[in-house]
Amino acid sequence: MLFNTIDFVVFLPIAILLYYLTPQKFRWIMLLTASYYFYMSWKVEYIFLIAFSTLVDYFTGISMENSTTKRKKRLLLILSLTTNLGLLFFFKYFNFAADNLNAVFGQIGIQQDIPLMNFLLPVGISFYTFQTLSYSIDVYYGRQKAEKHLGYFALYVSFFPQLVAGPIERFSRLTPQFKVKQVFTYDNLVNGLRLILYGLFIKMVIADNLAGLVDEVYAAPENYSSFDIFKGLMLYSFQIYSDFYGYSIIAIGSAQLMGIKLMDNFRTPYLAKNISEFWQRWHISLSTWFRDYLYFPLGGNRVAKQRWIFNIFTVFVVSGLWHGASWTFLIWGALFGVVYLIEYFFNKSFKITR
């Protein structure tokens, strides 16, 4: 169920109405049911995937909190990481890995083809996987108490407004909002609807119309001049931003109708003064996730210069792969890493403050 469909236009008002008509103590049931219905509208069978990830992280979280030894806690965290990242790899990256391995086998003369999988990528798997992993990691390090209520935890993983395209919320920020009674207010109604309409305009009027122009150039670049290809590239940058930004705004507006606040995911990134600031404004929930759960654990900037360069480059490459399973995205992430480092050392050499 896409946000810009009649199905969602019908679904959302019914969900909001039922939300406010349901007594507070049962609202988690209503929201979880609506979220699972929303998810199953894509492919019914995949509900078992998100339910499985939810159960694994729910029980490993409680077990980690009750563990008396660090070794057991570490094993439980590894179980959570391997389960969730394993599912993500299988559904999103298996064919990419198999394609490349088959190419390598062919080059060295090995007659062994790894069969490719023919299945639909589970919607939102990159988002809810990172969301639930942040919970497991926080519980492991003692930054978050384990949630004992399975229903609230399942709702955190599957909350329908931000399930498909984020923002990637932290447990400590989102779940407490489910547990307090949200009262219907005129401000939430007006502001939520305004955000939804604005998001639909950005998505359907700007992004979708730009997509038609961009697709023509990308489909047959040999038919266009260098200048036309350059224009296509520029239009694509605005198309992908408008598409993602529009979806995020609709998600924030939909949640606000229920009095639930989701974090801003974009802050005019193309107005950033440099690459560093751009990544502080673009897909903020993902950038901060990589900062907290990959960059800092690698050592951040509290390491030798060579190791810091490695840390920065690793984060950008992994970020590129997160966006898509192809060499295009991997190279895209690597290039951002290179440009970021060039900018950093240039500013440092000329003592330019960022």
Order of alpha helices (4+ residues) and beta strands (2+ residues): alpha-alpha-alpha-alpha-alpha-alpha-alpha-alpha-alpha-alpha-alpha-alpha-alpha-alpha-alpha
